[in-house]
């Protein structure tokens, strides 16, 4: 069995703060989906000025989240970017909860992630007619309510990661083999959290 490649765990508050800016979160997600892109290409997708996008990409690079993509540009003037790790990044709330600033940053980043995902899903809902029945029938939205312990919830998360990683690798292998017909970017959002009634 190949070694488990996990997302980088951020433990440095200054690095996590880089994502308190909503545009940086959006640019990272766009770049992650694109693989490689220029600031101008990302600016068009984000409806922002290329100079502003370039500034925020450099800030993300300072914190090690994005890097220049080698061998992409043809004229030497355009700068191509890519995410620094295909495995992405994550963080544990508990690593930052011991200070008010850390808790505030975690709250801001977590809300930013959620708002970005919600905006992406709303855009899909606004465009469902354009996707056609094959895609809309395949898309899903589910909620399950269950009674678990923290350890069980963590175990379920680990199992879901194995499943999603397997499907991600399958799509990546197909793309690398040139089997791209009918393939689109697909976003899967899963949340597991406690609540009381």
C-alpha positions as YAML, in Angstrom:
chain: A
units: angstrom
residues:
- id: 1
  name: UNK
  ca: [0.00, 0.00, 0.00]
- id: 2
  name: UNK
  ca: [1.49, 3.41, -0.94]
- id: 3
  name: UNK
  ca: [2.31, 5.81, 1.90]
- id: 4
  name: UNK
  ca: [-0.56, 8.05, 2.96]
- id: 5
  name: UNK
  ca: [0.05, 11.53, 1.59]
- id: 6
  name: UNK
  ca: [-1.62, 13.95, 3.94]
- id: 7
  name: UNK
  ca: [-2.19, 17.67, 3.70]
- id: 8
  name: UNK
  ca: [0.40, 19.85, 5.40]
- id: 9
  name: UNK
  ca: [-0.73, 20.74, 8.92]
- id: 10
  name: UNK
  ca: [-0.28, 24.44, 9.63]
- id: 11
  name: UNK
  ca: [0.85, 25.14, 13.18]
- id: 12
  name: UNK
  ca: [2.31, 28.64, 12.68]
- id: 13
  name: UNK
  ca: [-0.24, 31.39, 13.27]
- id: 14
  name: UNK
  ca: [1.46, 33.83, 10.88]
- id: 15
  name: UNK
  ca: [1.05, 31.32, 8.04]
- id: 16
  name: UNK
  ca: [-2.59, 30.68, 8.86]
- id: 17
  name: UNK
  ca: [-3.21, 34.45, 8.92]
- id: 18
  name: UNK
  ca: [-2.37, 34.55, 5.22]
- id: 19
  name: UNK
  ca: [-5.82, 33.09, 4.59]
- id: 20
  name: UNK
  ca: [-7.75, 35.66, 6.61]
- id: 21
  name: UNK
  ca: [-7.85, 37.63, 3.36]
- id: 22
  name: UNK
  ca: [-10.83, 36.28, 1.36]
- id: 23
  name: UNK
  ca: [-9.19, 37.01, -2.01]
- id: 24
  name: UNK
  ca: [-6.17, 34.88, -1.09]
- id: 25
  name: UNK
  ca: [-8.47, 32.00, -0.21]
- id: 26
  name: UNK
  ca: [-10.28, 32.40, -3.53]
- id: 27
  name: UNK
  ca: [-7.03, 32.61, -5.50]
- id: 28
  name: UNK
  ca: [-5.62, 29.51, -3.80]
- id: 29
  name: UNK
  ca: [-8.77, 27.53, -4.62]
- id: 30
  name: UNK
  ca: [-8.78, 28.73, -8.24]
- id: 31
  name: UNK
  ca: [-5.11, 27.86, -8.64]
- id: 32
  name: UNK
  ca: [-5.61, 24.47, -7.00]
- id: 33
  name: UNK
  ca: [-8.33, 23.63, -9.53]
- id: 34
  name: UNK
  ca: [-6.40, 25.04, -12.51]
- id: 35
  name: UNK
  ca: [-3.09, 23.35, -11.73]
- id: 36
  name: UNK
  ca: [-1.12, 26.29, -13.12]
- id: 37
  name: UNK
  ca: [-2.16, 29.81, -14.07]
- id: 38
  name: UNK
  ca: [-0.88, 33.35, -14.47]
- id: 39
  name: UNK
  ca: [-1.98, 36.26, -12.32]
- id: 40
  name: UNK
  ca: [-3.87, 37.63, -15.33]
- id: 41
  name: UNK
  ca: [-5.78, 34.39, -15.80]
- id: 42
  name: UNK
  ca: [-6.69, 34.24, -12.12]
- id: 43
  name: UNK
  ca: [-7.60, 37.94, -12.12]
- id: 44
  name: UNK
  ca: [-10.11, 37.33, -14.88]
- id: 45
  name: UNK
  ca: [-11.73, 34.48, -12.95]
- id: 46
  name: UNK
  ca: [-11.77, 36.44, -9.68]
- id: 47
  name: UNK
  ca: [-12.87, 39.70, -11.36]
- id: 48
  name: UNK
  ca: [-9.91, 41.56, -9.85]
- id: 49
  name: UNK
  ca: [-7.03, 43.67, -11.17]
- id: 50
  name: UNK
  ca: [-4.02, 41.59, -12.26]
- id: 51
  name: UNK
  ca: [-1.70, 43.75, -10.14]
- id: 52
  name: UNK
  ca: [-3.77, 43.02, -7.01]
- id: 53
  name: UNK
  ca: [-3.86, 39.31, -7.78]
- id: 54
  name: UNK
  ca: [-0.11, 39.30, -8.39]
- id: 55
  name: UNK
  ca: [0.45, 40.98, -4.99]
- id: 56
  name: UNK
  ca: [-1.65, 38.36, -3.18]
- id: 57
  name: UNK
  ca: [0.03, 35.48, -5.02]
- id: 58
  name: UNK
  ca: [3.41, 36.79, -3.87]
- id: 59
  name: UNK
  ca: [2.08, 36.93, -0.29]
- id: 60
  name: UNK
  ca: [0.89, 33.33, -0.56]
- id: 61
  name: UNK
  ca: [4.31, 32.39, -1.94]
- id: 62
  name: UNK
  ca: [6.02, 34.08, 1.04]
- id: 63
  name: UNK
  ca: [4.10, 31.72, 3.30]
- id: 64
  name: UNK
  ca: [4.85, 28.66, 1.17]
- id: 65
  name: UNK
  ca: [1.34, 28.03, -0.18]
- id: 66
  name: UNK
  ca: [2.05, 28.74, -3.85]
- id: 67
  name: UNK
  ca: [5.19, 28.68, -5.98]
- id: 68
  name: UNK
  ca: [6.27, 29.64, -9.45]
- id: 69
  name: UNK
  ca: [5.55, 26.91, -11.98]
- id: 70
  name: UNK
  ca: [8.63, 26.17, -14.04]
- id: 71
  name: UNK
  ca: [8.53, 25.57, -17.77]
- id: 72
  name: UNK
  ca: [5.15, 27.20, -18.38]
- id: 73
  name: UNK
  ca: [5.85, 30.66, -19.80]
- id: 74
  name: UNK
  ca: [6.89, 31.13, -23.41]
- id: 75
  name: UNK
  ca: [7.94, 34.76, -23.48]
- id: 76
  name: UNK
  ca: [9.69, 35.17, -20.12]
- id: 77
  name: UNK
  ca: [7.38, 38.00, -19.10]
- id: 78
  name: UNK
  ca: [4.46, 36.01, -17.81]
- id: 79
  name: UNK
  ca: [4.84, 34.40, -14.43]
- id: 80
  name: UNK
  ca: [3.05, 31.09, -13.95]
- id: 81
  name: UNK
  ca: [1.97, 29.88, -10.52]
- id: 82
  name: UNK
  ca: [0.97, 26.58, -8.94]
- id: 83
  name: UNK
  ca: [0.03, 25.43, -5.46]
- id: 84
  name: UNK
  ca: [3.08, 24.35, -3.48]
- id: 85
  name: UNK
  ca: [1.57, 20.97, -2.61]
- id: 86
  name: UNK
  ca: [-1.15, 18.99, -4.36]
- id: 87
  name: UNK
  ca: [-2.04, 17.55, -0.97]
- id: 88
  name: UNK
  ca: [-3.20, 20.97, 0.22]
- id: 89
  name: UNK
  ca: [-3.11, 22.08, 3.81]
- id: 90
  name: UNK
  ca: [-5.12, 21.86, 6.99]
- id: 91
  name: UNK
  ca: [-5.03, 22.93, 10.60]
- id: 92
  name: UNK
  ca: [-6.41, 21.89, 13.96]
- id: 93
  name: UNK
  ca: [-8.39, 24.47, 15.87]
- id: 94
  name: UNK
  ca: [-6.78, 23.28, 19.11]
- id: 95
  name: UNK
  ca: [-3.32, 24.31, 17.87]
- id: 96
  name: UNK
  ca: [-4.41, 27.96, 18.00]
- id: 97
  name: UNK
  ca: [-7.12, 28.05, 20.68]
- id: 98
  name: UNK
  ca: [-4.79, 29.01, 23.53]
- id: 99
  name: UNK
  ca: [-4.75, 32.73, 22.62]
- id: 100
  name: UNK
  ca: [-7.55, 35.13, 21.70]
- id: 101
  name: UNK
  ca: [-5.69, 36.07, 18.51]
- id: 102
  name: UNK
  ca: [-5.29, 32.43, 17.52]
- id: 103
  name: UNK
  ca: [-8.97, 31.70, 18.14]
- id: 104
  name: UNK
  ca: [-9.96, 34.78, 16.11]
- id: 105
  name: UNK
  ca: [-7.74, 33.77, 13.17]
- id: 106
  name: UNK
  ca: [-9.13, 30.21, 13.21]
- id: 107
  name: UNK
  ca: [-12.66, 31.63, 13.24]
- id: 108
  name: UNK
  ca: [-11.93, 34.01, 10.36]
- id: 109
  name: UNK
  ca: [-10.21, 31.37, 8.21]
- id: 110
  name: UNK
  ca: [-12.87, 28.74, 8.89]
- id: 111
  name: UNK
  ca: [-15.68, 31.17, 8.06]
- id: 112
  name: UNK
  ca: [-13.79, 32.23, 4.92]
- id: 113
  name: UNK
  ca: [-13.45, 28.62, 3.79]
- id: 114
  name: UNK
  ca: [-17.14, 28.02, 4.41]
- id: 115
  name: UNK
  ca: [-18.20, 31.22, 2.61]
- id: 116
  name: UNK
  ca: [-16.02, 30.32, -0.37]
- id: 117
  name: UNK
  ca: [-17.52, 26.85, -0.57]
- id: 118
  name: UNK
  ca: [-21.04, 28.22, -0.16]
- id: 119
  name: UNK
  ca: [-20.48, 30.72, -2.98]
- id: 120
  name: UNK
  ca: [-19.22, 27.91, -5.20]
- id: 121
  name: UNK
  ca: [-22.29, 25.79, -4.46]
- id: 122
  name: UNK
  ca: [-24.65, 28.73, -5.01]
- id: 123
  name: UNK
  ca: [-23.03, 29.33, -8.39]
- id: 124
  name: UNK
  ca: [-23.70, 25.69, -9.27]
- id: 125
  name: UNK
  ca: [-27.34, 26.01, -8.17]
- id: 126
  name: UNK
  ca: [-27.72, 29.12, -10.33]
- id: 127
  name: UNK
  ca: [-26.36, 27.18, -13.33]
- id: 128
  name: UNK
  ca: [-28.03, 23.78, -12.92]
- id: 129
  name: UNK
  ca: [-30.06, 24.11, -16.14]
- id: 130
  name: UNK
  ca: [-26.84, 24.58, -18.11]
- id: 131
  name: UNK
  ca: [-25.31, 21.37, -16.74]
- id: 132
  name: UNK
  ca: [-27.98, 19.03, -18.06]
- id: 133
  name: UNK
  ca: [-29.66, 16.00, -16.52]
- id: 134
  name: UNK
  ca: [-26.58, 13.74, -16.53]
- id: 135
  name: UNK
  ca: [-24.66, 16.09, -14.22]
- id: 136
  name: UNK
  ca: [-27.58, 17.26, -12.10]
- id: 137
  name: UNK
  ca: [-28.71, 13.67, -11.50]
- id: 138
  name: UNK
  ca: [-25.17, 12.70, -10.50]
- id: 139
  name: UNK
  ca: [-24.73, 15.66, -8.13]
- id: 140
  name: UNK
  ca: [-25.71, 15.01, -4.53]
- id: 141
  name: UNK
  ca: [-26.52, 16.79, -1.32]
- id: 142
  name: UNK
  ca: [-27.04, 14.84, 1.87]
- id: 143
  name: UNK
  ca: [-27.22, 15.24, 5.58]
- id: 144
  name: UNK
  ca: [-27.09, 12.48, 8.14]
- id: 145
  name: UNK
  ca: [-27.71, 12.99, 11.83]
- id: 146
  name: UNK
  ca: [-25.99, 10.47, 14.09]
- id: 147
  name: UNK
  ca: [-24.81, 10.09, 17.67]
- id: 148
  name: UNK
  ca: [-21.03, 9.69, 17.84]
- id: 149
  name: UNK
  ca: [-18.12, 10.22, 20.20]
- id: 150
  name: UNK
  ca: [-15.24, 12.53, 19.21]
- id: 151
  name: UNK
  ca: [-13.10, 9.46, 18.49]
- id: 152
  name: UNK
  ca: [-15.78, 7.97, 16.22]
- id: 153
  name: UNK
  ca: [-16.18, 11.25, 14.34]
- id: 154
  name: UNK
  ca: [-12.40, 11.39, 13.82]
- id: 155
  name: UNK
  ca: [-12.41, 7.77, 12.60]
- id: 156
  name: UNK
  ca: [-15.22, 8.52, 10.15]
- id: 157
  name: UNK
  ca: [-13.25, 11.50, 8.83]
- id: 158
  name: UNK
  ca: [-10.23, 9.25, 8.25]
- id: 159
  name: UNK
  ca: [-12.38, 6.76, 6.30]
- id: 160
  name: UNK
  ca: [-13.93, 9.52, 4.18]
- id: 161
  name: UNK
  ca: [-10.46, 10.89, 3.39]
- id: 162
  name: UNK
  ca: [-9.39, 7.49, 2.07]
- id: 163
  name: UNK
  ca: [-12.44, 7.34, -0.20]
- id: 164
  name: UNK
  ca: [-12.10, 10.90, -1.53]
- id: 165
  name: UNK
  ca: [-8.36, 10.52, -2.03]
- id: 166
  name: UNK
  ca: [-8.95, 7.34, -4.07]
- id: 167
  name: UNK
  ca: [-11.44, 9.14, -6.35]
- id: 168
  name: UNK
  ca: [-9.15, 12.16, -6.66]
- id: 169
  name: UNK
  ca: [-6.24, 9.96, -7.74]
- id: 170
  name: UNK
  ca: [-8.48, 8.14, -10.22]
- id: 171
  name: UNK
  ca: [-9.47, 11.43, -11.88]
- id: 172
  name: UNK
  ca: [-5.87, 12.64, -11.91]
- id: 173
  name: UNK
  ca: [-4.63, 9.41, -13.52]
- id: 174
  name: UNK
  ca: [-7.34, 9.63, -16.20]
- id: 175
  name: UNK
  ca: [-6.43, 13.23, -16.95]
- id: 176
  name: UNK
  ca: [-2.72, 12.35, -17.23]
- id: 177
  name: UNK
  ca: [-3.63, 9.51, -19.60]
- id: 178
  name: UNK
  ca: [-5.55, 11.94, -21.81]
- id: 179
  name: UNK
  ca: [-8.99, 10.60, -20.90]
- id: 180
  name: UNK
  ca: [-10.57, 14.02, -20.35]
- id: 181
  name: UNK
  ca: [-13.80, 13.74, -22.32]
- id: 182
  name: UNK
  ca: [-16.78, 14.28, -20.04]
- id: 183
  name: UNK
  ca: [-14.60, 15.23, -17.07]
- id: 184
  name: UNK
  ca: [-15.22, 18.41, -15.10]
- id: 185
  name: UNK
  ca: [-13.92, 19.77, -11.83]
- id: 186
  name: UNK
  ca: [-16.09, 18.35, -9.06]
- id: 187
  name: UNK
  ca: [-16.19, 19.81, -5.57]
- id: 188
  name: UNK
  ca: [-17.21, 17.56, -2.68]
- id: 189
  name: UNK
  ca: [-17.93, 19.29, 0.62]
- id: 190
  name: UNK
  ca: [-18.31, 17.21, 3.75]
- id: 191
  name: UNK
  ca: [-18.83, 18.64, 7.21]
- id: 192
  name: UNK
  ca: [-19.02, 16.76, 10.47]
- id: 193
  name: UNK
  ca: [-19.65, 18.74, 13.63]
- id: 194
  name: UNK
  ca: [-21.47, 18.41, 16.94]
- id: 195
  name: UNK
  ca: [-24.71, 20.19, 17.78]
- id: 196
  name: UNK
  ca: [-27.28, 20.11, 20.52]
- id: 197
  name: UNK
  ca: [-31.04, 20.26, 20.20]
...
